[in-house]
Amino acid sequence: MINIPERYFLMGADETKEEQAEYEEEPERKVWLSEYSIQIHPVTVAEWYEFLTDTKYDWGYQKEISERSPYEAKKMSENNKTISK
C-alpha cells in the first residue's frame, strides 16, 4: 500500500481540449481529495471474490457478488488480465 497525500486535482473534461468528452464529464473542475491509501498491485475479480467470501466483508453489493460463481469470477478475471511491473 502507498499513501496518497491530500491535494486538489483536476477532474472532468474540458470540451475545448477533448472533443469526445461526455456531457457528464464536463466541466473540468478543481476537486479536493483527502489523503488515502491504495494498493500498488492490481486485484483481479477472482481475488476480490475470494476476499469477500473468505472474510464475509460487507461492502454493500454482496448480493451481486454472491450471485457469481467462483468459475464465473475466475473467467472474468482471465478476460481482464492486467500487466503489472
BELVENCOR-V170438 format. One record per residue. N is the residue number from 1. RES is the residue in one small letter. SS is DSSP state (@ for helix, = for strand, . for the rest). PSI is psi in whole degrees, -180 to 180 (NA if undefined). OMEGA is omega as a letter, one per 20 degrees, with the letter a starting at -180 (* if undefined). Layout:
BEGIN
n	res	ss	psi	omega
N	RES	SS	PSI	OMEGA
N	RES	SS	PSI	OMEGA
END
This chain:
BEGIN
n	res	ss	psi	omega
1	m	.	145	r
2	i	=	150	r
3	n	=	135	r
4	i	=	121	a
5	p	.	155	r
6	e	.	146	a
7	r	=	170	r
8	y	=	151	r
9	f	=	160	r
10	l	=	125	a
11	m	=	142	r
12	g	.	-167	a
13	a	.	144	r
14	d	.	110	a
15	e	.	-21	r
16	t	.	-20	r
17	k	.	-26	a
18	e	.	95	a
19	e	.	-30	a
20	q	.	13	r
21	a	.	139	r
22	e	.	154	a
23	y	@	-41	a
24	e	@	-18	a
25	e	@	-14	a
26	e	.	154	i
27	p	.	168	r
28	e	.	133	a
29	r	=	158	r
30	k	=	126	a
31	v	=	138	r
32	w	=	131	r
33	l	=	123	r
34	s	.	162	r
35	e	.	143	r
36	y	=	167	r
37	s	=	148	r
38	i	=	147	r
39	q	.	141	r
40	i	.	-37	a
41	h	.	143	r
42	p	.	153	r
43	v	.	129	r
44	t	.	166	r
45	v	@	-42	a
46	a	@	-41	r
47	e	@	-41	r
48	w	@	-44	r
49	y	@	-44	r
50	e	@	-44	r
51	f	@	-46	a
52	l	@	-44	a
53	t	@	-36	a
54	d	@	-38	a
55	t	@	-12	a
56	k	.	28	r
57	y	.	130	a
58	d	.	104	r
59	w	.	9	r
60	g	.	-9	a
61	y	.	30	a
62	q	@	-41	a
63	k	@	-47	a
64	e	@	-45	a
65	i	@	-43	a
66	s	@	-19	r
67	e	.	-15	r
68	r	.	134	r
69	s	.	158	r
70	p	@	-37	r
71	y	@	-46	a
72	e	@	-43	r
73	a	@	-42	r
74	k	@	-43	r
75	k	@	-42	r
76	m	@	-43	a
77	s	@	-34	r
78	e	@	-32	r
79	n	@	-14	a
80	n	.	42	a
81	k	.	144	r
82	t	.	138	r
83	i	.	121	r
84	s	.	150	a
85	k	.	NA	*
END
